[in-house]
Amino acid sequence: MNIQSQNKIYDTIVIGAGISGLSAAYHLKKYSPKADFLVLEGRDNFGGTWDFFKYPGIRSDSDMHTLGFSFKPWNSRKFIADGPAIMNYLDETIKENKLKDLIKFNMHIETASWNSGDSLWELSINNKKLNKPETIKTKFIQMCAGYYSYESGHKPIFKGSEDFIGQIIHPQEWNSSINYENKKVAVIGSGATAVTLIPEIAKKASHVTMIQRSPTYIASVPSKYKILHLLNYISPKLGYKIIRFTNILRQRRIFRRARRSPELVKDYLLDLVRDELPGFDIEKHFTPSYNPWEQRLCLAPDSDFFQSINQKRVSVETETIDSFSEKGVQLDSGKLIEADIVITATGIKLQNFGGIKIFVDENEIDISKSFIYKSMMYTQIPNFINTFGYINASWTLKADLTSKYACRLINFMDDNNFAKCLPEAPEDLQETKGFLDDFSSGYVRRAASITVRQGNKKPWVNNQNYLKDIFEINYGKIEDNSLRFS
């Protein structure tokens, strides 16, 4: 379909058809029924992360009762779900809510330009299916393009990597042709991706070695509900709501306790690991240098990661890398980790707005010079909402709140004949820290120079607190002293 030929102006455009974009589409259809909108997706399928990553064992690192939508129950007993199960859930969401015709695929947006003269956005699009440029105009943008680059993951340069005769693969580039059966595999990294794929690869590989510069916190959790899931037999919708709310409270309680009593939580988590790996050097291999929840906690469903170590299928090396050689990875100690395949689970690259360049009256926006309003709008950009989920809880909790707020804002502007809204920071607002400065993960630190600023008072603070946000975002007034309408 050639959007340009329609010669129309949309009320809003949703950019991205992952979890955030589907949440936005559902809420717009239900709560802003008069709004004329489209979802534009740059790839050829929905699902975002869950369609993009193909590495073995890809799964959620949050429970599906909070990673799932508020409006669609997750009824499986398995609450830590794999990628295919999540894709099936998203497909059901699209079909049940008749969203398919509202999503246009292969629409790669290159720039979004705001013109104050007519209070409209113009999107410059590369239609990858037709291999031709197109444009579309809209009154409002809902950015749901995620927070990391699909072009490339973070790839440190390792001396001598060109000498290695095996394969070197980043998890973002995984494909079905990679054969690791009966192969020696080295995985560089200790984050969620490494903890996820290592037990799966270990089922077929001859041996897997995790090479980590520093440990991370890993907690074993059951993959299935037992008692709580019985609620689904009484009432699926009620059961889902109860389990969801219970898990929200549990997430919040754990995070608060970690911040208030880090040593207590640290000892508790490490004692759990000691129970999983008796006789193992926990101090060296599983004791991080940071406090719990300064980075996301890695999950090991049904102790799969620890079991693979106990079964001698996986070994752990906590050391820095000196170089690569023909046969594998040379550690600084001089030890050689022989490998046929090296997987560099070294992280992602953060980027703003899916890499789309944003212009306001022909001036390109540097988002690091903006203040964040209610964790979703920016002082330099009018008629624009960005979805950025929680770091300390499930992404979708914030996505649903953001989607509902967008509907309230669009309806308010329509009812009052406003063409423009723009957050305006008060003169006495002071910058306190970056948007994600509470977290020490490598991908966060690497992107510090491009992230938006926080202020020292509401609504210019990134709460990272779902219970607070419910009231401030869902029930707070649309018209306040910080949001200017014209």
Secondary structure, DSSP 4 states (H G I P E B T S, - for coil): --HHHH--EESEEEE--SHHHHHHHHHHHHH-TT--EEEE-SSSSS-THHHH--STT-B-SS-HHHHS-TTS----SB-S-BHHHHHHHHHHHHHHTT-GGGEE-SEEEEEEEEETTTTEEEEEEEETTTTEEEEEEES-EEE---SB-SS-------TTGGG--SEEE-GGG--TT---TT-EEEEE--SHHHHHHHHHHHTTSSEEEEEESS---EEEE-SB-STGGGHHHH-HHHHHHHHHHHHHHHHHHHHHHHHH-HHHHHHHHHHHHHHHSTTS-HHHHS--SS-TTSSPPEEEETTHHHHHHHTTSEEEEES-EEEE-SSEEEETTS-EEE-SEEEE-----B-SGGG-EEEETTEEP-GGGSBEETTTEETTBSSEEE----SSS-HHHHHHHHHHHHHHHHHHHHHTT---EEE---TT--EEEETTTT---HHHHHTGGGSPEEESSTTSS----HHHHIIIIISS-SS-TTEEE-
